[in-house]
Amino acid sequence: LQLSSCGSLPQNLVHNLDKVFASTKLLGTSADGEVQDAHDCDTWIVPLLSLASTADRPAASTHTVTTELLLVLQSILATRGERPTTLVVMTSGADGPPMKNDDSASASSLSIGAVRGLLRTARIELPKVRLLTIDTDELRSGDSDMSAAAEQVVGELAFSSSSDLEVAYRHGVRFTPKLKLDRPLPSEQGEVVALDAGIASGVAVVTGGLGGLGLVTAEALVEAG
């Protein structure tokens, strides 16, 4: 699916995807943002190729790309209904380990953050849609046949039961986000310990839990200092 704000799709990428899928369509958005003739598409692949080039007008570019992506999500909901659907969003340099000699990350951070937030929210609100994000350096590698990028997409689609929904590839190596603990949890050490002075004097950020038990817990934490 080609979004008007994200440039033309690499034809070699389209060609390589044609080789591995039984049937493919090259889709686009209409003037009002609607995706035409997509009711029978089980898998939607949306390359966002312009996120790294929004430094000149970041706010306008961010609004445009997120609006188009939101319209795509709404089109999936309208045309697919309750039928399971997979949406693959491809980026390059928007997520995962930094790329060498890449100065675009800070310039396009507004667009990157907005797109990432929209997609993560969509995963919650559209449970019937399997929403994958694949960030790959192959889209910038100069590889004229784009076969590696196509293989990465097909490989991720093959892991239908995988919980990895955000994936990055750098030089063919697969990366997924993981939480790394700064220190072992007390429960892992088999003991209960009080907060040390360093932690107690720091700043704690409590997110979510704005109703019922969550509010009571947050208030108790504030009262305890």
C-alpha atoms as an extended CHARMM CRD file, in Angstrom:
* protein
*
       225  EXT
         1         1  LEU       CA              0.0000000000        0.0000000000        0.0000000000  PROA      1               0.0000000000
         2         2  GLN       CA              1.5520000000        3.2760000000       -1.1220000000  PROA      2               0.0000000000
         3         3  LEU       CA              0.8150000000        6.3800000000        0.9320000000  PROA      3               0.0000000000
         4         4  SER       CA              1.0020000000        9.6400000000       -0.9760000000  PROA      4               0.0000000000
         5         5  SER       CA              3.0980000000       11.2730000000        1.7490000000  PROA      5               0.0000000000
         6         6  CYS       CA              5.7240000000        8.5320000000        1.8040000000  PROA      6               0.0000000000
         7         7  GLY       CA              7.0910000000        8.5100000000       -1.7150000000  PROA      7               0.0000000000
         8         8  SER       CA              6.9970000000        5.8450000000       -4.3930000000  PROA      8               0.0000000000
         9         9  LEU       CA              7.4500000000        2.2310000000       -3.4490000000  PROA      9               0.0000000000
        10        10  PRO       CA             10.6840000000        0.5730000000       -4.5920000000  PROA      10              0.0000000000
        11        11  GLN       CA              9.5630000000       -1.4970000000       -7.5470000000  PROA      11              0.0000000000
        12        12  ASN       CA             12.1050000000       -4.2040000000       -6.7820000000  PROA      12              0.0000000000
        13        13  LEU       CA             10.5680000000       -4.6210000000       -3.3390000000  PROA      13              0.0000000000
        14        14  VAL       CA              7.1250000000       -4.9950000000       -4.9130000000  PROA      14              0.0000000000
        15        15  HSD       CA              8.5490000000       -7.4680000000       -7.4450000000  PROA      15              0.0000000000
        16        16  ASN       CA             10.1440000000       -9.6370000000       -4.7540000000  PROA      16              0.0000000000
        17        17  LEU       CA              6.9670000000       -9.6630000000       -2.6790000000  PROA      17              0.0000000000
        18        18  ASP       CA              5.0640000000      -10.7340000000       -5.7950000000  PROA      18              0.0000000000
        19        19  LYS       CA              7.2760000000      -13.8220000000       -5.9280000000  PROA      19              0.0000000000
        20        20  VAL       CA              6.3090000000      -15.1350000000       -2.4850000000  PROA      20              0.0000000000
        21        21  PHE       CA              2.6170000000      -14.2800000000       -2.2040000000  PROA      21              0.0000000000
        22        22  ALA       CA             -0.0480000000      -16.1810000000       -4.0960000000  PROA      22              0.0000000000
        23        23  SER       CA             -1.8000000000      -12.9760000000       -5.0930000000  PROA      23              0.0000000000
        24        24  THR       CA             -0.8120000000       -9.3240000000       -4.6590000000  PROA      24              0.0000000000
        25        25  LYS       CA             -2.3020000000       -5.8860000000       -5.3140000000  PROA      25              0.0000000000
        26        26  LEU       CA             -0.6120000000       -2.5050000000       -5.4010000000  PROA      26              0.0000000000
        27        27  LEU       CA             -2.9820000000       -0.2410000000       -3.4930000000  PROA      27              0.0000000000
        28        28  GLY       CA             -3.1050000000        3.4900000000       -2.9270000000  PROA      28              0.0000000000
        29        29  THR       CA             -5.2640000000        6.0300000000       -1.1400000000  PROA      29              0.0000000000
        30        30  SER       CA             -7.9150000000        8.1870000000       -2.7820000000  PROA      30              0.0000000000
        31        31  ALA       CA             -8.2320000000       11.9590000000       -2.4040000000  PROA      31              0.0000000000
        32        32  ASP       CA            -10.2840000000       11.5180000000        0.7730000000  PROA      32              0.0000000000
        33        33  GLY       CA             -7.8440000000        8.9560000000        2.1730000000  PROA      33              0.0000000000
        34        34  GLU       CA             -9.9500000000        5.8630000000        1.4830000000  PROA      34              0.0000000000
        35        35  VAL       CA             -8.1830000000        2.6640000000        0.4020000000  PROA      35              0.0000000000
        36        36  GLN       CA             -9.9110000000        1.2790000000       -2.6750000000  PROA      36              0.0000000000
        37        37  ASP       CA            -10.4720000000       -2.3860000000       -3.5970000000  PROA      37              0.0000000000
        38        38  ALA       CA             -8.9270000000       -3.8160000000       -0.4490000000  PROA      38              0.0000000000
        39        39  HSD       CA            -11.7520000000       -5.8950000000        1.0280000000  PROA      39              0.0000000000
        40        40  ASP       CA            -10.1410000000       -9.2150000000        0.0490000000  PROA      40              0.0000000000
        41        41  CYS       CA             -6.5930000000       -8.3930000000        1.2060000000  PROA      41              0.0000000000
        42        42  ASP       CA             -5.5290000000      -10.4440000000        4.2320000000  PROA      42              0.0000000000
        43        43  THR       CA             -2.0990000000       -8.8140000000        4.5600000000  PROA      43              0.0000000000
        44        44  TRP       CA             -1.3500000000       -5.1250000000        4.0830000000  PROA      44              0.0000000000
        45        45  ILE       CA              2.2640000000       -3.9510000000        3.7080000000  PROA      45              0.0000000000
        46        46  VAL       CA              2.8490000000       -0.2120000000        4.1610000000  PROA      46              0.0000000000
        47        47  PRO       CA              6.4150000000        1.0850000000        3.6710000000  PROA      47              0.0000000000
        48        48  LEU       CA              6.8970000000        4.4770000000        5.3400000000  PROA      48              0.0000000000
        49        49  LEU       CA              9.9220000000        5.6730000000        3.4270000000  PROA      49              0.0000000000
        50        50  SER       CA              9.8210000000        9.3830000000        4.2650000000  PROA      50              0.0000000000
        51        51  LEU       CA             10.0980000000        9.3930000000        8.0620000000  PROA      51              0.0000000000
        52        52  ALA       CA             13.8010000000       10.1140000000        7.8040000000  PROA      52              0.0000000000
        53        53  SER       CA             13.3540000000       13.1850000000        5.6030000000  PROA      53              0.0000000000
        54        54  THR       CA             10.9550000000       15.4210000000        7.5290000000  PROA      54              0.0000000000
        55        55  ALA       CA             13.4230000000       17.9230000000        8.9650000000  PROA      55              0.0000000000
        56        56  ASP       CA             12.2820000000       20.8660000000        6.8400000000  PROA      56              0.0000000000
        57        57  ARG       CA              8.6370000000       20.8330000000        7.9920000000  PROA      57              0.0000000000
        58        58  PRO       CA              8.4580000000       18.2860000000       10.8360000000  PROA      58              0.0000000000
        59        59  ALA       CA              5.0680000000       19.2870000000       12.2430000000  PROA      59              0.0000000000
        60        60  ALA       CA              3.3010000000       19.3360000000        8.8620000000  PROA      60              0.0000000000
        61        61  SER       CA              4.9510000000       16.0950000000        7.7510000000  PROA      61              0.0000000000
        62        62  THR       CA              4.0470000000       14.3840000000       11.0230000000  PROA      62              0.0000000000
        63        63  HSD       CA              0.4100000000       15.4370000000       10.6990000000  PROA      63              0.0000000000
        64        64  THR       CA              0.2480000000       14.1970000000        7.1000000000  PROA      64              0.0000000000
        65        65  VAL       CA              1.7850000000       10.7670000000        7.6190000000  PROA      65              0.0000000000
        66        66  THR       CA             -0.1280000000        9.9970000000       10.8240000000  PROA      66              0.0000000000
        67        67  THR       CA             -3.3980000000       11.1170000000        9.2440000000  PROA      67              0.0000000000
        68        68  GLU       CA             -2.8470000000        8.8440000000        6.2550000000  PROA      68              0.0000000000
        69        69  LEU       CA             -1.8750000000        5.9470000000        8.4840000000  PROA      69              0.0000000000
        70        70  LEU       CA             -4.9570000000        6.4900000000       10.6310000000  PROA      70              0.0000000000
        71        71  LEU       CA             -7.1250000000        6.4100000000        7.5000000000  PROA      71              0.0000000000
        72        72  VAL       CA             -5.5110000000        3.1010000000        6.5460000000  PROA      72              0.0000000000
        73        73  LEU       CA             -6.3900000000        1.6640000000        9.9580000000  PROA      73              0.0000000000
        74        74  GLN       CA             -9.9550000000        2.9300000000        9.5810000000  PROA      74              0.0000000000
        75        75  SER       CA            -10.1590000000        1.3830000000        6.1030000000  PROA      75              0.0000000000
        76        76  ILE       CA             -9.0810000000       -1.9690000000        7.5230000000  PROA      76              0.0000000000
        77        77  LEU       CA            -11.7900000000       -1.7220000000       10.1490000000  PROA      77              0.0000000000
        78        78  ALA       CA            -14.4050000000       -0.7320000000        7.5720000000  PROA      78              0.0000000000
        79        79  THR       CA            -13.5180000000       -3.2350000000        4.8360000000  PROA      79              0.0000000000
        80        80  ARG       CA            -12.3480000000       -6.2320000000        6.8550000000  PROA      80              0.0000000000
        81        81  GLY       CA            -14.7260000000       -6.1040000000        9.8070000000  PROA      81              0.0000000000
        82        82  GLU       CA            -14.0380000000       -8.9950000000       12.1780000000  PROA      82              0.0000000000
        83        83  ARG       CA            -11.8930000000      -10.9250000000        9.7150000000  PROA      83              0.0000000000
        84        84  PRO       CA             -8.2820000000      -11.3830000000       10.9090000000  PROA      84              0.0000000000
        85        85  THR       CA             -5.9280000000       -9.0210000000        9.1050000000  PROA      85              0.0000000000
        86        86  THR       CA             -2.1870000000       -8.4380000000        9.2290000000  PROA      86              0.0000000000
        87        87  LEU       CA             -0.7350000000       -4.9490000000        8.7680000000  PROA      87              0.0000000000
        88        88  VAL       CA              3.0300000000       -4.6700000000        8.2440000000  PROA      88              0.0000000000
        89        89  VAL       CA              4.5070000000       -1.1810000000        8.5690000000  PROA      89              0.0000000000
        90        90  MET       CA              8.0530000000       -0.9240000000        7.2060000000  PROA      90              0.0000000000
        91        91  THR       CA             10.4140000000        1.8520000000        8.2310000000  PROA      91              0.0000000000
        92        92  SER       CA             14.1310000000        2.5300000000        8.0050000000  PROA      92              0.0000000000
        93        93  GLY       CA             15.9130000000        4.2280000000       10.8790000000  PROA      93              0.0000000000
        94        94  ALA       CA             12.7510000000        4.8710000000       12.8810000000  PROA      94              0.0000000000
        95        95  ASP       CA             13.3180000000        2.1640000000       15.4810000000  PROA      95              0.0000000000
        96        96  GLY       CA             15.9040000000       -0.2950000000       16.6810000000  PROA      96              0.0000000000
        97        97  PRO       CA             19.6870000000        0.1670000000       16.9390000000  PROA      97              0.0000000000
        98        98  PRO       CA             21.0220000000        3.3700000000       15.3830000000  PROA      98              0.0000000000
        99        99  MET       CA             22.3560000000        3.2170000000       11.8640000000  PROA      99              0.0000000000
       100       100  LYS       CA             25.8830000000        4.3160000000       11.1200000000  PROA      100             0.0000000000
       101       101  ASN       CA             26.2460000000        7.7960000000        9.6500000000  PROA      101             0.0000000000
       102       102  ASP       CA             22.5490000000        8.4460000000       10.2230000000  PROA      102             0.0000000000
       103       103  ASP       CA             21.7520000000       12.0560000000       11.0960000000  PROA      103             0.0000000000
       104       104  SER       CA             18.0220000000       11.6870000000       10.5100000000  PROA      104             0.0000000000
       105       105  ALA       CA             16.9800000000       10.2860000000       13.8870000000  PROA      105             0.0000000000
       106       106  SER       CA             16.8480000000       13.6080000000       15.7150000000  PROA      106             0.0000000000
       107       107  ALA       CA             15.4440000000       15.4540000000       12.7130000000  PROA      107             0.0000000000
       108       108  SER       CA             12.5370000000       13.0520000000       12.2900000000  PROA      108             0.0000000000
       109       109  SER       CA             11.9540000000       12.1840000000       15.9540000000  PROA      109             0.0000000000
       110       110  LEU       CA              8.5800000000       13.9690000000       15.9270000000  PROA      110             0.0000000000
       111       111  SER       CA              7.2330000000       11.8310000000       13.0790000000  PROA      111             0.0000000000
       112       112  ILE       CA              8.8120000000        8.6730000000       14.4720000000  PROA      112             0.0000000000
       113       113  GLY       CA              7.3110000000        9.1720000000       17.9150000000  PROA      113             0.0000000000
       114       114  ALA       CA              3.8620000000        9.9770000000       16.5450000000  PROA      114             0.0000000000
       115       115  VAL       CA              3.7950000000        6.9510000000       14.2580000000  PROA      115             0.0000000000
       116       116  ARG       CA              5.0430000000        4.6390000000       16.9910000000  PROA      116             0.0000000000
       117       117  GLY       CA              2.4170000000        5.9280000000       19.4260000000  PROA      117             0.0000000000
       118       118  LEU       CA             -0.3820000000        5.5730000000       16.8810000000  PROA      118             0.0000000000
       119       119  LEU       CA              0.5600000000        1.9850000000       16.0450000000  PROA      119             0.0000000000
       120       120  ARG       CA              0.8990000000        0.9300000000       19.6770000000  PROA      120             0.0000000000
       121       121  THR       CA             -2.5250000000        2.3820000000       20.4370000000  PROA      121             0.0000000000
       122       122  ALA       CA             -3.9830000000        0.6490000000       17.3950000000  PROA      122             0.0000000000
       123       123  ARG       CA             -2.7690000000       -2.7210000000       18.6960000000  PROA      123             0.0000000000
       124       124  ILE       CA             -4.9630000000       -2.2360000000       21.7510000000  PROA      124             0.0000000000
       125       125  GLU       CA             -8.0110000000       -0.9030000000       19.9380000000  PROA      125             0.0000000000
       126       126  LEU       CA             -7.9120000000       -3.3010000000       16.9540000000  PROA      126             0.0000000000
       127       127  PRO       CA             -7.4450000000       -6.7680000000       18.4840000000  PROA      127             0.0000000000
       128       128  LYS       CA             -8.3520000000       -8.4900000000       15.2050000000  PROA      128             0.0000000000
       129       129  VAL       CA             -5.4330000000       -6.8110000000       13.4230000000  PROA      129             0.0000000000
       130       130  ARG       CA             -1.9600000000       -8.2710000000       13.8210000000  PROA      130             0.0000000000
       131       131  LEU       CA              0.1240000000       -5.1220000000       13.5050000000  PROA      131             0.0000000000
       132       132  LEU       CA              3.8350000000       -5.6310000000       12.8320000000  PROA      132             0.0000000000
       133       133  THR       CA              6.5070000000       -2.9610000000       12.5300000000  PROA      133             0.0000000000
       134       134  ILE       CA              9.7200000000       -3.8780000000       10.7410000000  PROA      134             0.0000000000
       135       135  ASP       CA             12.5530000000       -1.3620000000       10.7100000000  PROA      135             0.0000000000
       136       136  THR       CA             15.2530000000       -2.4220000000        8.2740000000  PROA      136             0.0000000000
       137       137  ASP       CA             18.4240000000       -0.9020000000        6.9160000000  PROA      137             0.0000000000
       138       138  GLU       CA             17.8390000000       -2.8150000000        3.6850000000  PROA      138             0.0000000000
       139       139  LEU       CA             15.5650000000       -0.0140000000        2.4800000000  PROA      139             0.0000000000
       140       140  ARG       CA             18.6070000000        2.2660000000        2.4970000000  PROA      140             0.0000000000
       141       141  SER       CA             21.3290000000       -0.2100000000        1.7150000000  PROA      141             0.0000000000
       142       142  GLY       CA             21.3990000000        0.4260000000       -2.0140000000  PROA      142             0.0000000000
       143       143  ASP       CA             20.5810000000       -3.2400000000       -2.6050000000  PROA      143             0.0000000000
       144       144  SER       CA             18.9750000000       -2.8770000000       -6.0100000000  PROA      144             0.0000000000
       145       145  ASP       CA             16.9020000000       -6.0550000000       -5.8860000000  PROA      145             0.0000000000
       146       146  MET       CA             15.4470000000       -5.5270000000       -2.3570000000  PROA      146             0.0000000000
       147       147  SER       CA             15.3680000000       -9.2980000000       -1.9230000000  PROA      147             0.0000000000
       148       148  ALA       CA             16.6670000000       -9.1310000000        1.6590000000  PROA      148             0.0000000000
       149       149  ALA       CA             13.9320000000       -6.6990000000        2.7010000000  PROA      149             0.0000000000
       150       150  ALA       CA             11.2790000000       -8.9150000000        1.1380000000  PROA      150             0.0000000000
       151       151  GLU       CA             12.7010000000      -11.9780000000        2.8960000000  PROA      151             0.0000000000
       152       152  GLN       CA             12.5650000000      -10.1900000000        6.2340000000  PROA      152             0.0000000000
       153       153  VAL       CA              8.8830000000       -9.3630000000        5.7440000000  PROA      153             0.0000000000
       154       154  VAL       CA              8.0470000000      -12.9220000000        4.7260000000  PROA      154             0.0000000000
       155       155  GLY       CA             10.0460000000      -14.3180000000        7.6410000000  PROA      155             0.0000000000
       156       156  GLU       CA              8.1660000000      -12.2130000000       10.1800000000  PROA      156             0.0000000000
       157       157  LEU       CA              4.8110000000      -13.1250000000        8.6580000000  PROA      157             0.0000000000
       158       158  ALA       CA              5.7210000000      -16.8010000000        8.9790000000  PROA      158             0.0000000000
       159       159  PHE       CA              5.9470000000      -16.4560000000       12.7810000000  PROA      159             0.0000000000
       160       160  SER       CA              2.2110000000      -16.0030000000       13.1850000000  PROA      160             0.0000000000
       161       161  SER       CA              2.3160000000      -17.0110000000       16.8560000000  PROA      161             0.0000000000
       162       162  SER       CA              5.2640000000      -14.7810000000       17.7530000000  PROA      162             0.0000000000
       163       163  SER       CA              4.7390000000      -12.0660000000       20.3450000000  PROA      163             0.0000000000
       164       164  ASP       CA              7.4470000000       -9.9380000000       18.7190000000  PROA      164             0.0000000000
       165       165  LEU       CA              5.4800000000       -7.1490000000       17.0660000000  PROA      165             0.0000000000
       166       166  GLU       CA              8.3090000000       -4.6140000000       16.8380000000  PROA      166             0.0000000000
       167       167  VAL       CA             11.3720000000       -5.8860000000       15.0030000000  PROA      167             0.0000000000
       168       168  ALA       CA             14.4970000000       -4.2670000000       13.5860000000  PROA      168             0.0000000000
       169       169  TYR       CA             17.1070000000       -5.6430000000       11.1890000000  PROA      169             0.0000000000
       170       170  ARG       CA             20.6690000000       -4.3630000000       10.9430000000  PROA      170             0.0000000000
       171       171  HSD       CA             22.9980000000       -6.0530000000        8.4610000000  PROA      171             0.0000000000
       172       172  GLY       CA             20.7400000000       -9.1070000000        8.5230000000  PROA      172             0.0000000000
       173       173  VAL       CA             20.7160000000       -9.3910000000       12.3460000000  PROA      173             0.0000000000
       174       174  ARG       CA             17.2830000000       -9.4170000000       13.9960000000  PROA      174             0.0000000000
       175       175  PHE       CA             16.6340000000       -7.2040000000       17.0370000000  PROA      175             0.0000000000
       176       176  THR       CA             13.5990000000       -6.9670000000       19.3340000000  PROA      176             0.0000000000
       177       177  PRO       CA             13.0030000000       -4.5570000000       22.2510000000  PROA      177             0.0000000000
       178       178  LYS       CA             13.5910000000       -6.0500000000       25.6900000000  PROA      178             0.0000000000
       179       179  LEU       CA             13.4310000000       -4.6650000000       29.2160000000  PROA      179             0.0000000000
       180       180  LYS       CA             16.8070000000       -4.7510000000       30.9410000000  PROA      180             0.0000000000
       181       181  LEU       CA             16.7100000000       -4.4570000000       34.7280000000  PROA      181             0.0000000000
       182       182  ASP       CA             19.2620000000       -2.1470000000       36.3000000000  PROA      182             0.0000000000
       183       183  ARG       CA             19.4880000000       -4.3970000000       39.3740000000  PROA      183             0.0000000000
       184       184  PRO       CA             17.9330000000       -7.7160000000       40.5300000000  PROA      184             0.0000000000
       185       185  LEU       CA             14.4530000000       -7.5050000000       41.9780000000  PROA      185             0.0000000000
       186       186  PRO       CA             14.1550000000       -8.2360000000       45.7290000000  PROA      186             0.0000000000
       187       187  SER       CA             11.9080000000      -11.2130000000       44.9920000000  PROA      187             0.0000000000
       188       188  GLU       CA             14.6430000000      -12.7320000000       42.8420000000  PROA      188             0.0000000000
       189       189  GLN       CA             17.0070000000      -12.5610000000       45.7990000000  PROA      189             0.0000000000
       190       190  GLY       CA             14.5140000000      -14.2700000000       48.1040000000  PROA      190             0.0000000000
       191       191  GLU       CA             14.2210000000      -11.3410000000       50.4810000000  PROA      191             0.0000000000
       192       192  VAL       CA             12.2060000000       -8.2030000000       51.0230000000  PROA      192             0.0000000000
       193       193  VAL       CA             14.2490000000       -5.0330000000       51.3350000000  PROA      193             0.0000000000
       194       194  ALA       CA             13.3970000000       -1.3920000000       51.8970000000  PROA      194             0.0000000000
       195       195  LEU       CA             14.2260000000        1.2360000000       49.2990000000  PROA      195             0.0000000000
       196       196  ASP       CA             17.7530000000        2.4930000000       49.7400000000  PROA      196             0.0000000000
       197       197  ALA       CA             18.4300000000        6.1740000000       50.1980000000  PROA      197             0.0000000000
       198       198  GLY       CA             19.3900000000        6.6730000000       46.5780000000  PROA      198             0.0000000000
       199       199  ILE       CA             16.0800000000        5.3830000000       45.2680000000  PROA      199             0.0000000000
       200       200  ALA       CA             13.9750000000        6.9830000000       47.9830000000  PROA      200             0.0000000000
       201       201  SER       CA             15.3610000000       10.4200000000       47.2050000000  PROA      201             0.0000000000
       202       202  GLY       CA             14.7920000000       10.0990000000       43.4740000000  PROA      202             0.0000000000
       203       203  VAL       CA             11.7710000000       10.7840000000       41.3040000000  PROA      203             0.0000000000
       204       204  ALA       CA              9.1460000000        8.0880000000       40.7050000000  PROA      204             0.0000000000
       205       205  VAL       CA              6.8120000000        8.2430000000       37.7030000000  PROA      205             0.0000000000
       206       206  VAL       CA              3.5120000000        6.3730000000       38.0590000000  PROA      206             0.0000000000
       207       207  THR       CA              1.6260000000        5.8490000000       34.8040000000  PROA      207             0.0000000000
       208       208  GLY       CA             -1.8460000000        4.4770000000       34.2810000000  PROA      208             0.0000000000
       209       209  GLY       CA             -4.0010000000        3.2720000000       37.1540000000  PROA      209             0.0000000000
       210       210  LEU       CA             -6.2000000000        6.3830000000       37.2340000000  PROA      210             0.0000000000
       211       211  GLY       CA             -9.2260000000        4.6920000000       38.7050000000  PROA      211             0.0000000000
       212       212  GLY       CA            -10.1260000000        2.8340000000       41.8820000000  PROA      212             0.0000000000
       213       213  LEU       CA             -7.2330000000        0.8700000000       43.3430000000  PROA      213             0.0000000000
       214       214  GLY       CA             -4.6860000000        2.6270000000       41.1070000000  PROA      214             0.0000000000
       215       215  LEU       CA             -5.4850000000        6.0540000000       42.5440000000  PROA      215             0.0000000000
       216       216  VAL       CA             -5.4470000000        4.7420000000       46.1180000000  PROA      216             0.0000000000
       217       217  THR       CA             -2.0320000000        3.1750000000       45.5140000000  PROA      217             0.0000000000
       218       218  ALA       CA             -0.6320000000        6.3700000000       43.9520000000  PROA      218             0.0000000000
       219       219  GLU       CA             -1.9220000000        8.4540000000       46.8820000000  PROA      219             0.0000000000
       220       220  ALA       CA             -0.3600000000        6.0410000000       49.3910000000  PROA      220             0.0000000000
       221       221  LEU       CA              2.9910000000        6.3030000000       47.5830000000  PROA      221             0.0000000000
       222       222  VAL       CA              2.8470000000       10.1070000000       47.6950000000  PROA      222             0.0000000000
       223       223  GLU       CA              1.9520000000       10.1460000000       51.3840000000  PROA      223             0.0000000000
       224       224  ALA       CA              4.8320000000        7.7600000000       52.1320000000  PROA      224             0.0000000000
       225       225  GLY       CA              7.2420000000       10.1910000000       50.5060000000  PROA      225             0.0000000000
